[in-house]
Amino acid sequence: MNNPHILEWEHTLRKIFDIIDDHLEDKYGYLYPLHPARPGRGHTSNKSSDGLFNIGAAFSAGFGSRFGRGWVVDVSMVTLSKIPENVKLQIDKEVIAELKRLLIEYYPERDISVEKDGNVFKIFGELGLEFTDIN
């Protein structure tokens, strides 16, 4: 996409996810072994490509969503180990809390929300994106 608003949004979102990734790696990164094909934390130039966690988001048009269009957040732990459900829920809570805090910090003038939407989390609201300009 060549839309400058979307490029700026995605760049900032990547910075936010990197901050959250560091938090999760510090707290949980040593608890589970990495997938054998996954490089250790800090071994690549992209935090989503190494360490235990991969945090990202993909645009959703919002069909069937009560919140409409927005970005669906994905938090993956790259391990072959079974992660207890209570640990997954705790990590989700921490990710959402940090995501909300950082979105307010980076975009204090916008009304941006993060909520559970079915079985995923979604970022939606006043994102400042001009969807009608997408080529």
Buried (B, 14 or more C-beta within 10 A) or exposed (E): EEBEBBEEBBEBBBEBBBBBBBBBBEEBBEEBEBEEEBEEBEEEEEBBEBBBBBBBBEBBEBEEBEBEBBBBBEBEBBBEEEEEEEEEEEBBEBBBEBBBBBBEEBBEEEEBEBBEBEEEBBBBBEBEBEEEEEE
